[in-house]
Amino acid sequence: MRVGIIGTGSYLPDSILSNFDLEKIVNTSNEWIVERTGISYRRKADDDVCSSDLGAEAAKIAIDRAGLSFEDIDLIISASSSPDKFFPSTACIIQSKIGAKNAAAFDLQAGCSGFIYGVTTAAQCIATGQFRNALVVGAEVLSKFTDWEDRNTCVLFGDGAGAAVLSQVESGGVLASILGADGGGADLLELPAGGTKEPASFETVKNHRHYIKMNGNEVFKFAVKILEDSVKKVVAKADLTLEDINYIIPHQANIRIIDAAVKRLKFPREQVIVNLDKYGNMSSASIPVALDEALNAGRIQKGDKIVMVGFGAGLTWGANLIEWSL
Ligand SMILES: CC(C)(COP(=O)(O)OP(=O)(O)OC[C@H]1O[C@@H](n2cnc3c(N)ncnc32)[C@H](O)[C@@H]1OP(=O)(O)O)[C@@H](O)C(=O)NCCC(=O)NCCS
């Protein structure tokens, strides 16, 4: 059975935080951020907004574009790195918000690779005949886990949500997927406290242990290599070559990571979809938002072959090679 993406949606909070705004908060500069990351702006959700709010809005658009009703969705996977709560799952909260009452729902945690893990899982769930229409949501309010006193991390992340509906398709679809993990790098990018290892306490709050911590240099090196390797692996798995690929949609973390990997691949830079200058790193939302924007701009046409490729906390990575069906 062929399984493909039949609808996408994205939703971004209105409030824009520029590099110049950040200059007023931490010791940084617009020049440094643009030169070292490629990011100029990011979105920030209001205080009363959580990930499921953004995710539900993106999901509604994706389901509408798929030509389905909310009752047609029988599986929801949410891949947020900034879930509403430990439990219940953000997927269940999104299910309730959109009224998808016939859906099974669960969260999947794979850091910024979450959307790729979600698409891979959903495609398998449909291919086995267990489910018919799956919704995969990457929704993040990372600003609530950002240490606004840490210039190493606070300039990087942004809030937003993207969603995709997967279903059986007549042509194309997901041609190949690869997933990987290396838990040996678990401490390179983490949110240390709040779980069973470091339960919340006055000390953990005082020491900023509920915020994102990252070894930027190590993550950078890992990211460049794994982007290159993952693209090569998924293309080979589909028995194709890089010349067959129309677009690469990489996780949007840092323009230098993307440029270095693309250079190593010798892939045409103009066929790489990049929007991180506007939104920063939106973790699991980065790839679906970039995909949705490329589709809305008419860049992706029926028959185009695209590689979506992600990497993130875990460490995790993954790629989907999709021939566009619509
Ligand atoms: C975080 C990152 C942008 C840092 O860029 P870098 O070029 O490696 O910079 P370094 O960490 O080597 O720091 C260089 C200097 O800039 C400083 N610096 C860090 N952040 C800064 C900021 N926002 N503004 C100004 N200076 C900053 C550092 O303190 C350091 O100063 P020092 O030399 O006096 O110690 C980069 O490592 C990166 O993008 N890593 C990957 C992050 C990522 O993608 N994470 C998500 C994965 S899903």
The ligand as an SDF file (V2000), in Angstrom:
LIG
                    3D

 48 50  0  0  0  0  0  0  0  0999 V2000
   25.0480   27.5890   19.5980 C   0  0  0  0  0  0  0  0  0  0  0  0
   25.8800   27.9950   18.4180 C   0  0  0  0  0  0  0  0  0  0  0  0
   25.1030   28.9580   17.5430 C   0  0  0  0  0  0  0  0  0  0  0  0
   27.1290   28.6870   18.9240 C   0  0  0  0  0  0  0  0  0  0  0  0
   27.8810   29.1400   17.8290 O   0  0  0  0  0  0  0  0  0  0  0  0
   29.4580   28.9450   17.8090 P   0  0  0  0  0  0  0  0  0  0  0  0
   29.9440   29.6240   16.5970 O   0  0  0  0  0  0  0  0  0  0  0  0
   29.7280   27.4870   17.9480 O   0  0  0  0  0  0  0  0  0  0  0  0
   29.9120   29.7630   19.0460 O   0  0  0  0  0  0  0  0  0  0  0  0
   30.6810   29.2170   20.3550 P   0  0  0  0  0  0  0  0  0  0  0  0
   29.7700   28.3640   21.1560 O   0  0  0  0  0  0  0  0  0  0  0  0
   31.9740   28.6140   19.9100 O   0  0  0  0  0  0  0  0  0  0  0  0
   30.9240   30.5640   21.0930 O   0  0  0  0  0  0  0  0  0  0  0  0
   31.7650   31.5690   20.5680 C   0  0  0  0  0  0  0  0  0  0  0  0
   31.6680   32.7730   21.4690 C   0  0  0  0  0  0  0  0  0  0  0  0
   30.4100   33.4070   21.2530 O   0  0  0  0  0  0  0  0  0  0  0  0
   29.7770   33.6120   22.5030 C   0  0  0  0  0  0  0  0  0  0  0  0
   28.3230   33.5540   22.3400 N   0  0  0  0  0  0  0  0  0  0  0  0
   27.5010   32.5050   22.4770 C   0  0  0  0  0  0  0  0  0  0  0  0
   26.2460   32.8950   22.2470 N   0  0  0  0  0  0  0  0  0  0  0  0
   26.2790   34.2030   21.9670 C   0  0  0  0  0  0  0  0  0  0  0  0
   25.3050   35.1610   21.6400 C   0  0  0  0  0  0  0  0  0  0  0  0
   23.9990   34.8450   21.5550 N   0  0  0  0  0  0  0  0  0  0  0  0
   25.6970   36.4230   21.3900 N   0  0  0  0  0  0  0  0  0  0  0  0
   26.9860   36.7820   21.4540 C   0  0  0  0  0  0  0  0  0  0  0  0
   27.9510   35.9230   21.7720 N   0  0  0  0  0  0  0  0  0  0  0  0
   27.6200   34.6410   22.0140 C   0  0  0  0  0  0  0  0  0  0  0  0
   30.2830   32.5060   23.3860 C   0  0  0  0  0  0  0  0  0  0  0  0
   30.1380   32.8420   24.7450 O   0  0  0  0  0  0  0  0  0  0  0  0
   31.7410   32.4360   22.9630 C   0  0  0  0  0  0  0  0  0  0  0  0
   32.4460   33.4590   23.6030 O   0  0  0  0  0  0  0  0  0  0  0  0
   33.9250   33.1910   24.1580 P   0  0  0  0  0  0  0  0  0  0  0  0
   34.7380   32.8560   22.9530 O   0  0  0  0  0  0  0  0  0  0  0  0
   34.2510   34.4780   24.7850 O   0  0  0  0  0  0  0  0  0  0  0  0
   33.7840   32.0560   25.1020 O   0  0  0  0  0  0  0  0  0  0  0  0
   26.3030   26.7580   17.5680 C   0  0  0  0  0  0  0  0  0  0  0  0
   27.2250   25.9850   18.2910 O   0  0  0  0  0  0  0  0  0  0  0  0
   25.1620   25.8960   17.1920 C   0  0  0  0  0  0  0  0  0  0  0  0
   24.2940   26.2970   16.4350 O   0  0  0  0  0  0  0  0  0  0  0  0
   25.1210   24.6260   17.6750 N   0  0  0  0  0  0  0  0  0  0  0  0
   24.0650   23.7370   17.3500 C   0  0  0  0  0  0  0  0  0  0  0  0
   22.8390   24.1080   18.0930 C   0  0  0  0  0  0  0  0  0  0  0  0
   21.6310   23.4130   17.6130 C   0  0  0  0  0  0  0  0  0  0  0  0
   21.4070   23.3430   16.4280 O   0  0  0  0  0  0  0  0  0  0  0  0
   20.8280   22.9160   18.5370 N   0  0  0  0  0  0  0  0  0  0  0  0
   19.5960   22.3190   18.2710 C   0  0  0  0  0  0  0  0  0  0  0  0
   19.7430   20.9910   17.6750 C   0  0  0  0  0  0  0  0  0  0  0  0
   18.1630   20.3130   17.3690 S   0  0  0  0  0  0  0  0  0  0  0  0
  1  2  1  0
  2  3  1  0
  2  4  1  0
  2 36  1  0
  4  5  1  0
  5  6  1  0
  6  7  2  0
  6  8  1  0
  6  9  1  0
  9 10  1  0
 10 11  2  0
 10 12  1  0
 10 13  1  0
 13 14  1  0
 14 15  1  0
 15 16  1  0
 15 30  1  0
 16 17  1  0
 17 18  1  0
 17 28  1  0
 18 19  1  0
 18 27  1  0
 19 20  2  0
 20 21  1  0
 21 22  1  0
 21 27  2  0
 22 23  1  0
 22 24  2  0
 24 25  1  0
 25 26  2  0
 26 27  1  0
 28 29  1  0
 28 30  1  0
 30 31  1  0
 31 32  1  0
 32 33  2  0
 32 34  1  0
 32 35  1  0
 36 37  1  0
 36 38  1  0
 38 39  2  0
 38 40  1  0
 40 41  1  0
 41 42  1  0
 42 43  1  0
 43 44  2  0
 43 45  1  0
 45 46  1  0
 46 47  1  0
 47 48  1  0
M  END
$$$$
